[in-house]
Amino acid sequence: MATEPALASTRVPGPRPLLPGASFLKFRRDPLAFFTSLQRTYGDIAAFSFGPQRVFLVSHPDWIEDVLVTSTKKFHKGVALQRAKRLLGEGLLTSEGKAHLKQRRTIQPLFHRQHVQGFADAMVRHALRWRDTVRGGTTIDMASEMAGLTLAIVGDTLFSSDVQGDTGEVREALAAAFQTFDIAFLPGLEFFERLPLPAFTRIRSARERLDRVIHRVIEQRRQALDQPGGLSPQESGRDLISMLLAARDPENPGEPGMSNEQIRDEAMTIFLAGHETTANAMAWTWHLLAGHRHVEAALHDELARVLDGRVPSVEDVPRLEYTRAIVAESIRLYPPAWTMGRRAIEPHTIGGHAIAPGSLVIMSQWVVHRDPRWWSEPDAFLPERWLGADTGNRAPGASHQGRPKYSYFPFGGGSRICIGESFAWTEAILLLATIAQRWKFTAQGPVELEPRITLRPKNLRMQAVAY
């Protein structure tokens, strides 16, 4: 199997010389290089500090499984997501303990396969609408375009309404919100955010702008629910906001449903996660396909064989095996969630190292997904490695060649694995299949990696070519 230069057109800004021990400055300047260097220099557990915060980078899949699954009760979410509560509130991504378990029980049924399948029509409909707006020979900002497309889809499935009129405001607010990652680890953040500094003013404004959009829709749907006769079962199952309004804890069905603020927090989490991560996954996938025409040709062969010219549907998703393999390999190389953290709340030991309460444990998908111990030709774009393989965080099959389960964890793992994993796989496969039926894209210059809360592509300019 030939090695392909998957990163030949990807440029990562190089680190500048810094004073020894300036961990935070090194991290902020180039976090991907910082984590990679730590793992290569110190191995599967590396200790460092961000000011007074003790941090451990853990890079062995077995130890990652221990933190996320076996010993999960000894950890809470990391500092970045704790501070993200300023934007997300107490949603599934940020809540802890009994509150998280109750919300997970209540919301889990909303993401069962039958509901995800019901949203597939909206995914394809918006993909068709987007591909019809593209003009051959034009150069587009692919990251921005995919963000607009996934925003329309999550708006439709979450709100059962077209949020195109809010797209500009929402995208600007999201951009301001994601800038918070640059300062999430800043020592003394709680003091500085009380000051009228521009960065914190933008964060507060971002929340207010996003809240206006979400609260408006919640109120509209609650009013419809409270009208005589309420919503029919068909109407209440048409969008996630309505489903959140009707949801009850299955262990306590007699309890009242969620308040507007609880629904706001869950909707905000779904809105951001469902929009941002899939947009990045799709943008990176187009980038990789542009540099690997033989993969693109194999993709079109599968689409022609399986679809025979018709529009894809949810029934086609399990049959589009190579399409899924392309997505799996894309998010291995460019995981939208490129790092995750847990804060120890009890003493623990990892690899013989004592982890004191309050310590931060970081696990980086970027590092582990490119570790040559688990991946042959780790920097190559080889979708074939996934054919017949289980891409979830479950026991590896024969195609995994004995890799540990947590050598691949794009959606996290354990009790806090991404609740929208099935939604994300379905959406990415259907978008790729629908758009690739008509278009392919060529790169227009190098692209940079922008690791913030998610791994974004920067300056991803592409030219559309009719297929």
PEVEN-V54777 format. One record per residue. SS is DSSP state (2 for helix, 1 for strand, 0 for the rest). NEAR is the number of other C-alpha atoms within 10 Angstrom. Layout:
SS:NEAR
SS:NEAR
This chain:
0:6
0:7
0:12
0:14
0:12
0:18
0:16
0:9
0:16
1:16
1:12
0:15
0:12
0:9
0:14
0:10
0:7
0:10
0:9
0:7
0:11
0:13
2:17
2:17
2:15
2:20
2:17
2:18
2:16
0:18
2:19
2:21
2:18
2:17
2:23
2:18
2:13
2:19
2:20
2:12
2:10
2:11
0:13
0:18
1:20
1:19
1:14
1:15
1:15
1:17
0:14
0:9
1:14
1:16
1:21
1:21
1:22
1:27
0:26
0:21
2:21
2:17
2:20
2:25
2:21
2:15
2:25
2:24
2:15
2:13
0:14
2:16
2:14
2:16
1:23
1:22
1:19
0:21
2:19
2:20
2:21
2:20
2:19
0:20
2:15
2:13
2:21
2:24
0:21
0:24
0:23
0:23
0:23
0:21
0:21
0:17
2:9
2:9
2:12
2:18
2:14
2:17
2:21
2:18
2:15
2:21
2:20
2:13
2:15
2:19
2:16
0:14
2:12
2:10
2:16
2:19
2:19
2:15
2:22
2:22
2:16
2:18
2:26
2:23
2:14
2:18
2:23
2:16
2:12
2:18
2:17
2:11
2:8
0:16
0:14
0:14
0:13
0:10
1:17
1:17
1:15
2:26
2:24
2:18
2:15
2:22
2:21
2:19
2:23
2:26
2:26
2:24
2:28
2:26
2:23
2:21
2:23
2:24
2:23
0:20
0:14
0:15
0:17
2:15
2:8
2:15
2:16
2:12
2:14
2:20
2:18
2:13
2:20
2:19
2:13
2:19
2:24
2:18
2:16
2:20
2:18
2:15
2:14
0:16
0:19
0:16
0:14
0:10
2:12
2:10
2:8
2:12
0:15
0:10
0:11
0:9
0:10
2:10
2:15
2:19
2:14
2:17
2:22
2:17
2:14
2:22
2:19
2:13
2:17
2:22
2:17
2:11
2:15
2:21
2:16
2:10
2:19
2:21
2:12
2:12
2:19
2:17
2:12
2:16
2:18
2:10
0:9
0:7
0:8
0:13
0:18
0:10
2:10
2:8
2:14
2:19
0:18
0:19
0:23
2:27
2:24
2:24
2:18
2:25
2:19
2:18
0:21
0:20
0:18
0:13
0:10
0:10
0:11
0:9
0:10
0:11
0:16
0:18
0:11
2:16
2:14
2:17
2:22
2:24
2:24
2:24
2:23
2:22
2:20
2:21
2:22
2:16
2:19
2:22
2:23
2:26
2:20
2:24
2:25
2:25
2:28
2:26
2:22
2:26
2:21
2:23
2:27
2:24
2:22
2:19
0:20
0:16
2:13
2:11
2:20
2:19
2:12
2:13
2:24
2:20
2:14
2:18
2:24
2:13
2:11
2:15
2:18
0:11
0:10
0:11
0:16
0:22
0:17
2:19
2:10
2:16
2:19
2:11
2:14
0:20
2:18
2:22
2:25
2:25
2:22
2:26
2:21
2:29
2:22
2:24
2:25
2:24
2:23
0:26
0:26
0:28
0:25
0:26
0:23
1:17
1:23
1:25
1:21
1:22
0:16
0:14
0:13
1:17
1:10
1:17
0:11
0:8
1:12
1:11
1:20
0:15
0:15
0:19
0:24
1:26
1:26
1:22
1:27
0:22
2:27
2:24
2:23
2:28
0:27
0:21
0:20
0:11
0:12
0:18
0:18
0:14
0:16
0:18
0:18
0:17
0:23
0:22
2:17
2:15
2:17
2:19
0:17
0:14
0:17
0:16
0:22
0:18
0:19
0:13
0:14
0:18
0:14
2:11
2:14
2:20
0:13
0:11
0:17
0:17
2:20
2:26
2:26
0:26
0:26
0:26
0:21
0:22
0:20
2:16
2:14
2:17
0:16
0:17
0:20
0:17
2:16
2:15
2:20
2:20
2:16
2:21
2:27
2:23
2:25
2:26
2:25
2:20
2:26
2:25
2:18
2:19
0:20
0:16
1:16
1:20
1:23
1:18
1:20
0:16
0:11
0:15
1:19
1:15
1:18
1:17
1:20
0:18
0:23
0:20
1:22
1:25
1:23
1:17
0:17
0:23
1:20
1:22
1:19
1:19
1:16
1:13
0:11
